[in-house]
Amino acid sequence: MRHIQNVRALRQALANGQREFKVHLGVGIFWCKSINLCTDGRFQILNRIDGSVQTLTARQLCTHSIIGEAMRKKAFTDE
């Protein structure tokens, strides 16, 4: 399990074939996310808890998503 701390590290993980990630909310509590990189550079995020899908730019990922907060708190990991 590696901590993903920024968008560059996320892009690298995706380039290495990683698609499944976790946002750690507390001891033993986490949200699972499947992430794919779109051809236009945006991120398509499948929220496993409710099946919803978001497509976000790198900036939106950091500002309009719990993933950005989790990255800053070192609470975003690959599985």
Residue pairs with C-beta under 8 A, 6 or more apart in sequence:
1 77
1 78
1 79
2 13
2 77
2 78
3 74
3 76
3 77
4 10
4 13
4 21
4 71
4 76
4 77
4 78
5 71
5 72
5 74
5 76
6 71
7 58
7 61
7 62
7 71
10 35
10 43
10 61
10 71
11 37
13 21
13 78
14 35
14 36
14 37
18 78
18 79
19 34
19 35
19 36
20 32
20 33
20 34
20 78
20 79
21 32
21 33
21 34
21 35
21 67
21 76
21 77
21 78
21 79
22 30
22 31
22 32
22 33
22 76
22 77
22 78
22 79
23 30
23 31
23 33
23 66
23 67
23 70
23 75
23 76
24 30
24 70
24 75
24 76
24 77
25 31
25 75
31 47
31 48
31 49
31 66
32 48
32 49
32 79
33 45
33 46
33 47
33 48
33 67
34 45
34 46
34 48
35 43
35 44
35 45
35 46
36 43
36 44
37 43
37 44
38 44
38 55
41 57
41 58
42 55
42 56
42 57
42 58
43 55
43 56
43 57
43 58
43 61
44 53
44 54
44 55
45 53
45 54
45 55
45 56
45 61
45 65
45 67
46 52
46 53
47 53
47 54
54 65
56 64
56 65
61 67
61 68
62 68
62 71
67 76
70 76
